[in-house]
Amino acid sequence: MKRPALAAAALAGSTVAAYAQESVQHPGQPHPWQINLQEALSPIEAQIHWFSNYTLWFLVPVVILVAALLAWVAVRYSEKRNPVPSRTSHNTVIEVIWTLAPVLILLCLAIPSFQLLTAQYNPPREPELTVKATGYQWYWGYEYQPAQTVAAAGSAAAGTPANPAEPAAEPVSYLSYPIADDARAAAGKEDRAAYPRLLAVDNEMVVPVNTVVRLLTTGGDVIHSFAMPSLGVKVDAVPGRINEYWFEANREGIFYGQCSELCGRDHYNMPIGVRVVSQEQFATWLAAARENLENANAQLTAEIASANSVVAQR
């Protein structure tokens, strides 16, 4: 009798530990024992959460009603209780109900669904940053398109007005590979809570917070799919074609996604890392990345770590 009790206690302890671990884990990634959608970190993902909960108010009553009707029919009209079956072929009231009720339910679902679909492809304002993501087997390439808005963002962060006649800067482009376990120490990414296994990358996509980012996707070899659950992003990357999407992160941090298209042998390890920073940090990083990406990432990581340590001491 003691062994089952000890086993139950150990299971309960592990469950509590898992919940405690989840409470301190970073947002923008899957958590142990998670059954809901990832935390919404963008306006579109917040709308997706609302629509998911909204549909449950229709699905749950329908499932309960259908199950209850099936149970009632199985009991009430069993051969024992109803040896002589009815030969009724039409019932106008029932036929009107089972025709109109689904139509009304579908209308209630379709209207907000179309509104959400429209919002997913129509940003609330003109994009302030354009990033092209190219999927390869099995990593990603990012290219920051030169634009006057990027220069304006950097000038605003520096406190100087932008010059419209100033030529556009050269684009910043780099590759983002899954990080191997033996490379974590050299990259300074040994914290598996912040840089989880099979999700961490060597070079994250860096974007500023509260900024409308236009995302252009394409494939360099086969079809891939750029998916970031916490940001409400899922768009195919097709060779020879440019697909467009947008997102706006409303908090800082490192968020993760994966390729969600079966793209070959290492599809399981083709992660996406998006590092969201402040407007000032992004402007500094972008300027430094044009000269040396590795140093720019190291400076950004050190600055964020220093800021986090100051917050933790308070």
Residue, then its C-alpha position, 0 to 999 in steps of 0.5 A: m500500500k505504501r508504494p502506490a501512495l508514494a507513486a501518487a505523491a511523486l506524481a502530484g509533486s511532479t505536476v506541481a513542479a511542472y506548473a511552477q516551472e510554467s509560471v516562470q517560463h518565458p512567453g512566446q513558446p510552448h509550456p509543459w502541460q499547456i492546453n490552451l493557445q500560446e499567450a497573445l503577443s500581437p493584436i491579430e493573435a488576440q483576435i484569434h484568441w477571441f474568435s476561438n473562445y467565441t466559437l466554443w459558445f456555439l460548439v459546446p451547446v451543439v455537441i451537448l444537444v446532439a449527444a443528448l438527442l442521440a442518447w434519448v433516441a437510443v433509449r426511447y426508440s429502442e426495439k424493446r420500448n418501440p416494437v412498432p416503429s413510426r412511419t412518419s416521413h415528414n415533419t414541417v416544424i422539425e425540418v424548418i428548425w434543423t434547416l434554419a438553426p445551422v444557417l443562423i449558427l454559420l452566419c454567426l461564425a462567418i461574419p467575425s471569421f471574415q472580419l478576422l481574415t480581412a484584418q490578417y491581411n490589412p494592417p491598421r497603418e502603413p508598414e514601418l519595416t519590411v523583412k523578407a524571410t526565405g525558407y531553406q532546407w532547413y534554416w531561414g534567411y532574413e533580409y531587411q528591406p531598405a526603406q525611408t521608414v527604417a531610416a526615420a525610425g533610427s533618426a527618431a530614436a537618435g532625436t534627429p529629424a530624418n532627411p527625405a533626400e538621404p539615400a536608402a541604406e544597404p539592406v541587412s541580410y543574414l541566415s538563421y540556423p538552429i543552434a546545436d547543444d555544443a554551440r550554446a556556450a559559445a553563443g551565450k545561450e545556455d539558459r534553456a528557459a530563454y533558449p529552448r531545445l529545438l527552438a533556439v537559433d543562432n541569429e534571431m529576426v530582430v524587430p522593434v516593439n509596437t511596429v507594423v512589420r511587413l513580412l515577405t516570404t518565399g522558398g529557396d528550394v521547397i515549400h516551407s511555412f513561416a509560423m509564429p503562434s504567439l504573433g498570429v503569423k502563419v504564411d507559406a514560403v513558396p519558391g518563385r512566389i512572394n507571399e505577404y503578411w504583417f504582424e505587430a508585437n506588443r511586448e519585448g522578448i524572444f518568441y519562437g515558431q517553426c516551419s509548419e510545412l512538411c519540407g523534408r528530413d530535418h523539418y522537425n528542427m527548422p525553428i524561427g526566433v523573433r527577438v522584439v526590442s525597443q525602438e531605440q535598441f532596434a535602431t542601434w542594432l540595425a546600424a551595427a548589423r550593417e557593419n558586423l552582425e555578430n558584434a551587433n547581436a552580442q551588443l544587443t544581448a549584453e544590453i538586454a541582459s544588463a537591463n534584466s539584471v537591473v530589474a531583477q535587483r530592484 
